[in-house]
């Protein structure tokens, strides 16, 4: 399923994984911005509101939970968040931050793209 070019913010402190996520999504026509921690992600959101956020939970400076709380406080119409984490309790962590979905690391690239497409499809919003 192809969706229109939308802006996706990848918040990930592992540069190789962030680059992989960005490449996969850009191949499907999306504009991707990368932030390496929650503080950088808040600055990115202020520059241009994303349509979707892929969020790692454990990062230096500001982690995923702190970012999600601050982001929702600042943005009344917040974009959907997909938690991308290696934690055993990924589903619980996603629920704690009000995420729309979660993906465990390591992830299947096709599943990542499918999850993003399903959340960006206007019929599912």
N, C-alpha and C positions, 0 to 999 in steps of 0.2 A: 504494500500500500504506500503510495507516494503522498506526501503532504506538501503544502506550499512552503517556501523558504521562511523558516521561522528562526528566532534567536534562542539559542540554548547556551546556558552558562554551565560549564563543567568546573566543579569545585573539588580539586584533587591535588594532594601534595606530592604524589608520585609523578614526576614529569613524563615518564614513559607511558604510564597508564592514561594520564590526561591527554597525551598526544594521540594515543590509540583511540580513545573515545571521540576526540575531536575529528580525527580522520574518518572514522566510521560514519559519523553524523554529517560531515561535510560532503561525503560521497553521496548522500541522500538529499543534498541541496540545502542543508541548513547552514546558517551562520553560527559559528561557535566561538565563544570567548572562554578563556581558561583563567581561573583564579587558583592560587596554591594554598589559600587558607580562607577562613571565614571573613577576616577583615578585608582582604582583597576582593572577596565576593560582594561584600556590602558596597564597596566603592564602585564595582562594576555595575551593580544594580542601579546605583544613583546615576551613572552615565547613560544607561539605556536599559529599560525594563526587559527582562528575558521572558520568553513564552514558556520556558521549562527550565528547571534546575536539576542537574545531576550532582548529588552531594555525598562526598565522603564524610564519615563521622569523626575519625581520629586524624586531626591535623594540628600542626603547631600554630601558635599565635592565637587563633580562635577556631575551636572545633565545630563540627557540624551542628550539634545541639544548640550551642550559643548562637551560631549564625541563624539557624531557623527561627529561634525565638526573637532575635532582634529584627530579622527580615519581616516577620509577620507583624511585629509591633509597628514597624515603619510603613509597611505596604498593606493597606486594607484589602486590596484585590491582588493578593499574592499569586504568583505563578505556581503551578504544581511542582512538587519536589519529589524526586526519585532518589532514595537513599541507595548508594552503591557502597557496600561494606563487606569486609571479610569476617565480621563478627558472627559468632554462632547464633546469636539472638537477633539477627538482622530484621526479622519481621517485627519484633517488639521495639527495637530501636526506631524503626520507621514509624510505628504507631505513636511512639513518644513525641516525635517532632511533627506529627500531623502530616506525614508524607502520603502522597497519592499511591506510591508503589515502592518496591525495593528490589534490588538485584544483588545477589551474592557474588563476591569475588572468590575465585576467578569466574568470569562470566563468559557465556557464549556470545560472540559478537552479533549473531543474527537475533538472538533474544533481546539484546540491548536495543537494537534498532527497532524491533517489533514493539517493545514496551514503550519506547519514545513515540513511535508512530501512533499507537493506540491512545496515548494520553494527549497528543496534539490534534487528533482527529476531532473536528467540531462536534461530531455526533456523540462523542464520549465525554464532552465537557459539561 
